[in-house]
Amino acid sequence: MSDADVSDADVSDTDVSGTGGADTSDVRRPTITITVDGDACCAMGRCAATEPDLFDQDPATGTVVLLDPTPSSPELHASARLCADLCPCGAITVTEH
Ligand code: SF4
């Protein structure tokens, strides 16, 4: 095969990660732990409305109920950070590991 002939090239190992082909199998994915302060929560419900996979509200008091303190997906990590930013009472803390 000439250098210009790529039609039969095996692309299964093609690097699309932007890492220059580096082995990323040992790279730890960031994790988070979410904590909530029920005493600080003023029952606004922004968290549950924004990310119902992570937060709910107590039906009696309206205060936050944390559904998953250690979500695994990056999308939920981003959502948890957003909820912490949106909470008007500072009742949500996201700790990065
Ligand atoms: S956004 Fe904050 S104040 Fe509102 S329910 Fe959630 S934790 Fe409570």
Boltz pocket constraint, residues with backbone or C-beta under 6 A from the ligand:
constraints:
  - pocket:
      binder: B
      contacts: [[A, 36], [A, 40], [A, 41], [A, 42], [A, 43], [A, 44], [A, 45], [A, 46], [A, 47], [A, 48], [A, 55], [A, 56], [A, 57], [A, 62], [A, 63], [A, 64], [A, 83], [A, 86], [A, 87], [A, 88], [A, 89], [A, 90], [A, 91], [A, 92]]
      max_distance: 6.0
